Amino acid sequence: MVRGKAGLERSARIAPELSTQELEVALAEAVTERSHGSPHDARLEAVAALASERLRRPHPPRQRLQKLLHDTLHGRAETRAEVLLVLSAMAPLIIGLGGTPAAVGVVQAIRRVGEWWP
């Protein structure tokens, strides 16, 4: 289902139309797909779209999705620009996991870091 940049973009677009089982398969495939660069990374956006859609379904695997977010941040956290790219792309998942307070917390943390290292 998910192959290359075009497949990732398609998966992100059709996530709401997929069954829960199809969503799980597409998410697993998107996670193993290679990234497609910055500033627009189709893999990150597909993972975020698929994972946040999975959160809206019955019995969401919250711990697994939290680990996915954690691993994605650590895997792409070599520079401040990379962290910001990941946070931006993963915003739907961050909000899905922690709601508005999580989004506000991320914004506040980014501002604090920006004050230290402009």
PAMI-181489 format. One record per residue: residue number from 0; x, y, z of N, C-alpha, C in turn. Coordinates in Angstrom, 3 decimals, m for minus. Layout:
BEGIN
<pt pos="NUM" n_east="X" n_north="Y" n_up="Z" ca_east="X" ca_north="Y" ca_up="Z" c_east="X" c_north="Y" c_up="Z"/>
...
This chain:
BEGIN
<pt pos="0" n_east="0.819" n_north="m1.185" n_up="0.000" ca_east="0.000" ca_north="0.000" ca_up="0.000" c_east="0.870" c_north="1.259" c_up="0.000"/>
<pt pos="1" n_east="1.796" n_north="1.386" n_up="0.945" ca_east="2.644" ca_north="2.569" ca_up="1.063" c_east="3.981" c_north="2.273" c_up="0.402"/>
<pt pos="2" n_east="4.219" n_north="2.924" n_up="m0.732" ca_east="5.496" ca_north="2.765" ca_up="m1.428" c_east="5.941" c_north="4.115" c_up="m1.940"/>
<pt pos="3" n_east="7.079" n_north="4.592" n_up="m1.460" ca_east="7.634" ca_north="5.844" ca_up="m1.932" c_east="6.836" c_north="7.049" c_up="m1.474"/>
<pt pos="4" n_east="7.311" n_north="8.209" n_up="m1.913" ca_east="6.705" ca_north="9.477" ca_up="m1.505" c_east="5.236" c_north="9.563" c_up="m1.917"/>
<pt pos="5" n_east="4.914" n_north="9.164" n_up="m3.140" ca_east="3.526" ca_north="9.234" ca_up="m3.609" c_east="2.614" c_north="8.335" c_up="m2.775"/>
<pt pos="6" n_east="3.086" n_north="7.146" n_up="m2.431" ca_east="2.295" ca_north="6.232" ca_up="m1.605" c_east="2.072" c_north="6.781" c_up="m0.205"/>
<pt pos="7" n_east="3.094" n_north="7.433" n_up="0.341" ca_east="2.957" ca_north="8.043" ca_up="1.661" c_east="1.930" c_north="9.170" c_up="1.633"/>
<pt pos="8" n_east="2.028" n_north="10.009" n_up="0.613" ca_east="1.089" ca_north="11.123" ca_up="0.511" c_east="m0.341" c_north="10.621" c_up="0.332"/>
<pt pos="9" n_east="m0.510" n_north="9.578" n_up="m0.466" ca_east="m1.842" ca_north="9.000" ca_up="m0.670" c_east="m2.385" c_north="8.424" c_up="0.633"/>
<pt pos="10" n_east="m1.550" n_north="7.703" n_up="1.365" ca_east="m1.977" ca_north="7.118" ca_up="2.641" c_east="m2.433" c_north="8.197" c_up="3.621"/>
<pt pos="11" n_east="m1.705" n_north="9.306" n_up="3.673" ca_east="m2.079" ca_north="10.398" ca_up="4.566" c_east="m3.438" c_north="10.974" c_up="4.171"/>
<pt pos="12" n_east="m3.683" n_north="11.105" n_up="2.863" ca_east="m4.946" ca_north="11.669" ca_up="2.377" c_east="m6.142" c_north="10.772" c_up="2.663"/>
<pt pos="13" n_east="m5.959" n_north="9.463" n_up="2.508" ca_east="m7.100" ca_north="8.547" ca_up="2.625" c_east="m7.232" c_north="7.921" c_up="4.012"/>
<pt pos="14" n_east="m6.407" n_north="8.325" n_up="4.962" ca_east="m6.437" ca_north="7.729" ca_up="6.307" c_east="m7.849" c_north="7.636" c_up="6.891"/>
<pt pos="15" n_east="m8.671" n_north="8.698" n_up="6.793" ca_east="m10.019" ca_north="8.590" ca_up="7.381" c_east="m10.905" c_north="7.537" c_up="6.713"/>
<pt pos="16" n_east="m10.588" n_north="7.165" n_up="5.479" ca_east="m11.406" ca_north="6.206" ca_up="4.745" c_east="m10.999" c_north="4.755" c_up="4.997"/>
<pt pos="17" n_east="m9.842" n_north="4.538" n_up="5.606" ca_east="m9.328" ca_north="3.187" ca_up="5.821" c_east="m10.017" c_north="2.518" c_up="7.004"/>
<pt pos="18" n_east="m10.152" n_north="1.203" n_up="6.912" ca_east="m10.622" ca_north="0.447" ca_up="8.074" c_east="m9.516" c_north="0.474" c_up="9.122"/>
<pt pos="19" n_east="m9.841" n_north="0.122" n_up="10.339" ca_east="m8.830" ca_north="0.115" ca_up="11.399" c_east="m7.690" c_north="m0.836" c_up="11.049"/>
<pt pos="20" n_east="m8.007" n_north="m1.990" n_up="10.499" ca_east="m6.971" ca_north="m2.953" ca_up="10.110" c_east="m6.089" c_north="m2.379" c_up="8.996"/>
<pt pos="21" n_east="m6.696" n_north="m1.765" n_up="7.995" ca_east="m5.918" ca_north="m1.146" ca_up="6.914" c_east="m5.058" c_north="m0.006" c_up="7.450"/>
<pt pos="22" n_east="m5.589" n_north="0.719" n_up="8.403" ca_east="m4.853" ca_north="1.811" ca_up="9.026" c_east="m3.619" c_north="1.291" c_up="9.742"/>
<pt pos="23" n_east="m3.773" n_north="0.192" n_up="10.474" ca_east="m2.637" ca_north="m0.419" ca_up="11.171" c_east="m1.554" c_north="m0.854" c_up="10.183"/>
<pt pos="24" n_east="m1.956" n_north="m1.466" n_up="9.080" ca_east="m0.996" ca_north="m1.920" ca_up="8.065" c_east="m0.295" c_north="m0.722" c_up="7.441"/>
<pt pos="25" n_east="m1.064" n_north="0.304" n_up="7.058" ca_east="m0.484" ca_north="1.490" ca_up="6.432" c_east="0.474" c_north="2.198" c_up="7.381"/>
<pt pos="26" n_east="0.118" n_north="2.274" n_up="8.660" ca_east="0.988" ca_north="2.912" ca_up="9.650" c_east="2.289" c_north="2.133" c_up="9.801"/>
<pt pos="27" n_east="2.204" n_north="0.813" n_up="9.896" ca_east="3.409" ca_north="m0.016" ca_up="10.016" c_east="4.315" c_north="0.163" c_up="8.789"/>
<pt pos="28" n_east="3.704" n_north="0.223" n_up="7.618" ca_east="4.498" ca_north="0.418" ca_up="6.400" c_east="5.110" c_north="1.812" c_up="6.352"/>
<pt pos="29" n_east="4.366" n_north="2.827" n_up="6.759" ca_east="4.877" ca_north="4.202" ca_up="6.749" c_east="6.048" c_north="4.356" c_up="7.715"/>
<pt pos="30" n_east="5.958" n_north="3.688" n_up="8.854" ca_east="7.034" ca_north="3.775" ca_up="9.844" c_east="8.331" c_north="3.209" c_up="9.283"/>
<pt pos="31" n_east="8.248" n_north="2.152" n_up="8.499" ca_east="9.468" ca_north="1.524" ca_up="7.973" c_east="9.964" c_north="2.171" c_up="6.686"/>
<pt pos="32" n_east="9.161" n_north="3.007" n_up="6.068" ca_east="9.562" ca_north="3.701" ca_up="4.837" c_east="10.653" c_north="4.722" c_up="5.167"/>
<pt pos="33" n_east="11.534" n_north="4.971" n_up="4.222" ca_east="12.598" ca_north="5.946" ca_up="4.479" c_east="12.031" c_north="7.362" c_up="4.380"/>
<pt pos="34" n_east="12.700" n_north="8.289" n_up="5.070" ca_east="12.283" ca_north="9.687" ca_up="5.017" c_east="12.619" c_north="10.271" c_up="3.665"/>
<pt pos="35" n_east="11.883" n_north="11.316" n_up="3.321" ca_east="12.066" ca_north="11.931" ca_up="2.011" c_east="12.538" c_north="13.366" c_up="2.108"/>
<pt pos="36" n_east="13.366" n_north="13.669" n_up="3.103" ca_east="14.013" ca_north="14.965" ca_up="3.181" c_east="13.212" c_north="16.076" c_up="3.824"/>
<pt pos="37" n_east="13.855" n_north="17.240" n_up="3.851" ca_east="13.245" ca_north="18.408" ca_up="4.448" c_east="13.137" c_north="19.485" c_up="3.381"/>
<pt pos="38" n_east="12.347" n_north="20.498" n_up="3.597" ca_east="11.521" ca_north="20.720" ca_up="4.782" c_east="10.222" c_north="19.941" c_up="4.748"/>
<pt pos="39" n_east="9.849" n_north="19.400" n_up="3.596" ca_east="8.607" ca_north="18.624" ca_up="3.494" c_east="8.969" c_north="17.141" c_up="3.526"/>
<pt pos="40" n_east="8.591" n_north="16.461" n_up="4.574" ca_east="8.897" ca_north="15.040" ca_up="4.697" c_east="7.595" c_north="14.253" c_up="4.655"/>
<pt pos="41" n_east="7.319" n_north="13.647" n_up="3.516" ca_east="6.071" ca_north="12.900" ca_up="3.315" c_east="5.936" c_north="11.764" c_up="4.321"/>
<pt pos="42" n_east="7.043" n_north="11.141" n_up="4.717" ca_east="6.984" ca_north="10.040" ca_up="5.681" c_east="6.468" c_north="10.536" c_up="7.026"/>
<pt pos="43" n_east="7.040" n_north="11.622" n_up="7.521" ca_east="6.601" ca_north="12.164" ca_up="8.807" c_east="5.127" c_north="12.556" c_up="8.765"/>
<pt pos="44" n_east="4.730" n_north="13.204" n_up="7.691" ca_east="3.341" ca_north="13.650" ca_up="7.579" c_east="2.378" c_north="12.468" c_up="7.471"/>
<pt pos="45" n_east="2.788" n_north="11.414" n_up="6.761" ca_east="1.941" ca_north="10.223" ca_up="6.655" c_east="1.825" c_north="9.517" c_up="8.000"/>
<pt pos="46" n_east="2.944" n_north="9.358" n_up="8.687" ca_east="2.916" ca_north="8.713" ca_up="10.005" c_east="2.012" c_north="9.497" c_up="10.949"/>
<pt pos="47" n_east="2.135" n_north="10.822" n_up="10.955" ca_east="1.308" ca_north="11.648" ca_up="11.834" c_east="m0.168" c_north="11.522" c_up="11.482"/>
<pt pos="48" n_east="m0.492" n_north="11.570" n_up="10.190" ca_east="m1.892" ca_north="11.473" ca_up="9.764" c_east="m2.482" c_north="10.110" c_up="10.105"/>
<pt pos="49" n_east="m1.741" n_north="9.054" n_up="9.823" ca_east="m2.228" ca_north="7.701" ca_up="10.088" c_east="m2.350" c_north="7.449" c_up="11.589"/>
<pt pos="50" n_east="m1.344" n_north="7.875" n_up="12.353" ca_east="m1.363" ca_north="7.653" ca_up="13.803" c_east="m2.473" c_north="8.462" c_up="14.471"/>
<pt pos="51" n_east="m2.650" n_north="9.713" n_up="14.051" ca_east="m3.701" ca_north="10.510" ca_up="14.678" c_east="m5.086" c_north="9.986" c_up="14.308"/>
<pt pos="52" n_east="m5.235" n_north="9.459" n_up="13.092" ca_east="m6.511" ca_north="8.828" ca_up="12.721" c_east="m6.730" c_north="7.573" c_up="13.563"/>
<pt pos="53" n_east="m5.667" n_north="6.812" n_up="13.815" ca_east="m5.797" ca_north="5.595" ca_up="14.634" c_east="m6.241" c_north="5.940" c_up="16.054"/>
<pt pos="54" n_east="m5.814" n_north="7.097" n_up="16.548" ca_east="m6.227" ca_north="7.533" ca_up="17.884" c_east="m7.733" c_north="7.781" c_up="17.968"/>
<pt pos="55" n_east="m8.351" n_north="8.109" n_up="16.856" ca_east="m9.792" ca_north="8.382" ca_up="16.848" c_east="m10.635" c_north="7.111" c_up="16.767"/>
<pt pos="56" n_east="m10.001" n_north="5.989" n_up="16.572" ca_east="m10.723" ca_north="4.720" ca_up="16.428" c_east="m10.841" c_north="4.030" c_up="17.782"/>
<pt pos="57" n_east="m11.707" n_north="3.012" n_up="17.868" ca_east="m11.838" ca_north="2.274" ca_up="19.130" c_east="m10.514" c_north="1.617" c_up="19.555"/>
<pt pos="58" n_east="m10.277" n_north="1.628" n_up="20.818" ca_east="m9.122" ca_north="0.969" ca_up="21.439" c_east="m7.794" c_north="1.405" c_up="20.810"/>
<pt pos="59" n_east="m7.497" n_north="2.694" n_up="20.837" ca_east="m6.235" ca_north="3.139" ca_up="20.237" c_east="m5.038" c_north="2.667" c_up="21.058"/>
<pt pos="60" n_east="m3.978" n_north="2.261" n_up="20.389" ca_east="m2.766" ca_north="1.810" ca_up="21.092" c_east="m1.928" c_north="3.019" c_up="21.531"/>
<pt pos="61" n_east="m2.405" n_north="3.740" n_up="22.535" ca_east="m1.790" ca_north="5.007" ca_up="22.942" c_east="m0.309" c_north="4.866" c_up="23.295"/>
<pt pos="62" n_east="0.038" n_north="3.834" n_up="24.054" ca_east="1.438" ca_north="3.676" ca_up="24.448" c_east="2.333" c_north="3.454" c_up="23.232"/>
<pt pos="63" n_east="1.868" n_north="2.666" n_up="22.293" ca_east="2.652" ca_north="2.414" ca_up="21.077" c_east="2.807" c_north="3.700" c_up="20.261"/>
<pt pos="64" n_east="1.756" n_north="4.496" n_up="20.201" ca_east="1.823" ca_north="5.744" ca_up="19.442" c_east="2.687" c_north="6.779" c_up="20.158"/>
<pt pos="65" n_east="2.663" n_north="6.779" n_up="21.492" ca_east="3.567" ca_north="7.660" ca_up="22.241" c_east="5.019" c_north="7.265" c_up="21.995"/>
<pt pos="66" n_east="5.291" n_north="5.971" n_up="21.977" ca_east="6.643" ca_north="5.485" ca_up="21.698" c_east="7.057" c_north="5.855" c_up="20.273"/>
<pt pos="67" n_east="6.138" n_north="5.752" n_up="19.342" ca_east="6.419" ca_north="6.130" ca_up="17.964" c_east="6.824" c_north="7.603" c_up="17.888"/>
<pt pos="68" n_east="6.086" n_north="8.471" n_up="18.566" ca_east="6.423" ca_north="9.897" ca_up="18.586" c_east="7.793" c_north="10.101" c_up="19.222"/>
<pt pos="69" n_east="8.026" n_north="9.464" n_up="20.338" ca_east="9.318" ca_north="9.563" ca_up="21.040" c_east="10.458" c_north="9.104" c_up="20.140"/>
<pt pos="70" n_east="10.310" n_north="7.943" n_up="19.533" ca_east="11.364" ca_north="7.402" ca_up="18.676" c_east="11.609" c_north="8.278" c_up="17.454"/>
<pt pos="71" n_east="10.535" n_north="8.837" n_up="16.910" ca_east="10.668" ca_north="9.710" ca_up="15.746" c_east="11.438" c_north="10.973" c_up="16.113"/>
<pt pos="72" n_east="11.121" n_north="11.551" n_up="17.253" ca_east="11.851" ca_north="12.748" ca_up="17.695" c_east="13.323" c_north="12.442" c_up="17.921"/>
<pt pos="73" n_east="13.608" n_north="11.346" n_up="18.583" ca_east="15.001" ca_north="10.993" ca_up="18.852" c_east="15.752" c_north="10.617" c_up="17.577"/>
<pt pos="74" n_east="15.066" n_north="10.017" n_up="16.645" ca_east="15.708" ca_north="9.618" ca_up="15.398" c_east="16.043" c_north="10.778" c_up="14.488"/>
<pt pos="75" n_east="15.341" n_north="11.887" n_up="14.644" ca_east="15.546" ca_north="13.035" ca_up="13.762" c_east="16.006" c_north="14.271" c_up="14.520"/>
<pt pos="76" n_east="16.510" n_north="14.126" n_up="15.728" ca_east="16.834" ca_north="15.269" ca_up="16.576" c_east="18.304" c_north="15.671" c_up="16.523"/>
<pt pos="77" n_east="18.892" n_north="15.632" n_up="15.346" ca_east="20.304" ca_north="15.989" ca_up="15.253" c_east="20.534" c_north="17.503" c_up="15.302"/>
<pt pos="78" n_east="19.590" n_north="18.284" n_up="14.791" ca_east="19.716" ca_north="19.737" ca_up="14.809" c_east="18.405" c_north="20.340" c_up="15.288"/>
<pt pos="79" n_east="18.471" n_north="21.595" n_up="15.671" ca_east="17.250" ca_north="22.277" ca_up="16.088" c_east="16.249" c_north="22.329" c_up="14.932"/>
<pt pos="80" n_east="16.739" n_north="22.543" n_up="13.730" ca_east="15.853" ca_north="22.591" ca_up="12.557" c_east="15.135" c_north="21.253" c_up="12.362"/>
<pt pos="81" n_east="15.835" n_north="20.156" n_up="12.573" ca_east="15.218" ca_north="18.830" ca_up="12.438" c_east="14.146" c_north="18.616" c_up="13.501"/>
<pt pos="82" n_east="14.422" n_north="19.025" n_up="14.721" ca_east="13.430" ca_north="18.878" ca_up="15.790" c_east="12.184" c_north="19.679" c_up="15.447"/>
<pt pos="83" n_east="12.368" n_north="20.898" n_up="14.970" ca_east="11.220" ca_north="21.726" ca_up="14.601" c_east="10.445" c_north="21.109" c_up="13.444"/>
<pt pos="84" n_east="11.154" n_north="20.511" n_up="12.490" ca_east="10.488" ca_north="19.829" ca_up="11.373" c_east="9.631" c_north="18.678" c_up="11.889"/>
<pt pos="85" n_east="10.188" n_north="17.872" n_up="12.778" ca_east="9.446" ca_north="16.732" ca_up="13.326" c_east="8.248" c_north="17.216" c_up="14.137"/>
<pt pos="86" n_east="8.447" n_north="18.216" n_up="14.985" ca_east="7.342" ca_north="18.724" ca_up="15.794" c_east="6.226" c_north="19.274" c_up="14.918"/>
<pt pos="87" n_east="6.603" n_north="19.969" n_up="13.875" ca_east="5.607" ca_north="20.521" ca_up="12.957" c_east="4.829" c_north="19.415" c_up="12.259"/>
<pt pos="88" n_east="5.537" n_north="18.434" n_up="11.726" ca_east="4.884" ca_north="17.336" ca_up="11.001" c_east="4.045" c_north="16.470" c_up="11.929"/>
<pt pos="89" n_east="4.512" n_north="16.286" n_up="13.146" ca_east="3.827" ca_north="15.392" ca_up="14.081" c_east="2.776" c_north="16.101" c_up="14.934"/>
<pt pos="90" n_east="2.503" n_north="17.360" n_up="14.656" ca_east="1.515" ca_north="18.120" ca_up="15.439" c_east="0.173" c_north="17.401" c_up="15.578"/>
<pt pos="91" n_east="m0.358" n_north="16.793" n_up="14.500" ca_east="m1.641" ca_north="16.091" ca_up="14.687" c_east="m1.556" c_north="14.952" c_up="15.706"/>
<pt pos="92" n_east="m0.435" n_north="14.265" n_up="15.743" ca_east="m0.270" ca_north="13.179" ca_up="16.715" c_east="m0.078" c_north="13.741" c_up="18.123"/>
<pt pos="93" n_east="0.699" n_north="14.802" n_up="18.251" ca_east="0.910" ca_north="15.429" ca_up="19.562" c_east="m0.425" c_north="15.879" c_up="20.142"/>
<pt pos="94" n_east="m1.235" n_north="16.533" n_up="19.315" ca_east="m2.542" ca_north="16.996" ca_up="19.775" c_east="m3.458" c_north="15.811" c_up="20.062"/>
<pt pos="95" n_east="m3.391" n_north="14.776" n_up="19.229" ca_east="m4.208" ca_north="13.589" ca_up="19.458" c_east="m3.872" c_north="12.891" c_up="20.767"/>
<pt pos="96" n_east="m2.612" n_north="12.879" n_up="21.118" ca_east="m2.189" ca_north="12.205" ca_up="22.348" c_east="m2.427" c_north="13.051" c_up="23.593"/>
<pt pos="97" n_east="m2.169" n_north="14.361" n_up="23.484" ca_east="m2.235" ca_north="15.189" ca_up="24.689" c_east="m3.185" c_north="16.355" c_up="24.630"/>
<pt pos="98" n_east="m3.894" n_north="16.502" n_up="23.519" ca_east="m4.849" ca_north="17.598" ca_up="23.388" c_east="m4.166" c_north="18.955" c_up="23.288"/>
<pt pos="99" n_east="m4.969" n_north="19.969" n_up="23.474" ca_east="m4.468" ca_north="21.345" ca_up="23.388" c_east="m3.349" c_north="21.614" c_up="24.393"/>
<pt pos="100" n_east="m3.443" n_north="21.096" n_up="25.634" ca_east="m2.346" ca_north="21.348" ca_up="26.577" c_east="m0.983" c_north="20.852" c_up="26.063"/>
<pt pos="101" n_east="m0.971" n_north="19.752" n_up="25.349" ca_east="0.295" ca_north="19.245" ca_up="24.801" c_east="0.837" c_north="20.197" c_up="23.740"/>
<pt pos="102" n_east="m0.050" n_north="20.674" n_up="22.875" ca_east="0.375" ca_north="21.611" ca_up="21.836" c_east="0.903" c_north="22.903" c_up="22.456"/>
<pt pos="103" n_east="0.212" n_north="23.408" n_up="23.455" ca_east="0.651" ca_north="24.630" ca_up="24.133" c_east="2.004" c_north="24.396" c_up="24.799"/>
<pt pos="104" n_east="2.171" n_north="23.245" n_up="25.428" ca_east="3.446" ca_north="22.919" ca_up="26.071" c_east="4.599" c_north="22.867" c_up="25.087"/>
<pt pos="105" n_east="4.371" n_north="22.314" n_up="23.909" ca_east="5.410" ca_north="22.254" ca_up="22.882" c_east="5.782" c_north="23.664" c_up="22.435"/>
<pt pos="106" n_east="4.778" n_north="24.492" n_up="22.188" ca_east="5.035" ca_north="25.874" ca_up="21.767" c_east="5.813" c_north="26.621" c_up="22.848"/>
<pt pos="107" n_east="5.436" n_north="26.465" n_up="24.096" ca_east="6.145" ca_north="27.133" ca_up="25.189" c_east="7.593" c_north="26.656" c_up="25.276"/>
<pt pos="108" n_east="7.811" n_north="25.355" n_up="25.106" ca_east="9.177" ca_north="24.817" ca_up="25.153" c_east="10.020" c_north="25.365" c_up="24.000"/>
<pt pos="109" n_east="9.441" n_north="25.457" n_up="22.825" ca_east="10.169" ca_north="26.004" ca_up="21.669" c_east="10.539" c_north="27.461" c_up="21.934"/>
<pt pos="110" n_east="9.616" n_north="28.216" n_up="22.487" ca_east="9.909" ca_north="29.630" ca_up="22.801" c_east="11.029" c_north="29.756" c_up="23.834"/>
<pt pos="111" n_east="10.985" n_north="28.920" n_up="24.884" ca_east="12.042" ca_north="28.975" ca_up="25.900" c_east="13.393" c_north="28.668" c_up="25.294"/>
<pt pos="112" n_east="13.465" n_north="27.648" n_up="24.470" ca_east="14.740" ca_north="27.287" ca_up="23.824" c_east="15.188" c_north="28.421" c_up="22.920"/>
<pt pos="113" n_east="14.254" n_north="29.028" n_up="22.191" ca_east="14.578" ca_north="30.141" ca_up="21.311" c_east="15.144" c_north="31.326" c_up="22.070"/>
<pt pos="114" n_east="14.701" n_north="31.520" n_up="23.305" ca_east="15.230" ca_north="32.595" ca_up="24.137" c_east="16.672" c_north="32.306" c_up="24.556"/>
<pt pos="115" n_east="16.989" n_north="31.051" n_up="24.781" ca_east="18.346" ca_north="30.673" ca_up="25.180" c_east="19.308" c_north="30.756" c_up="24.002"/>
<pt pos="116" n_east="18.874" n_north="30.238" n_up="22.848" ca_east="19.723" ca_north="30.187" ca_up="21.664" c_east="18.984" c_north="30.788" c_up="20.461"/>
<pt pos="117" n_east="18.982" n_north="32.086" n_up="20.339" ca_east="18.219" ca_north="32.726" ca_up="19.257" c_east="18.678" c_north="32.394" c_up="17.864"/>
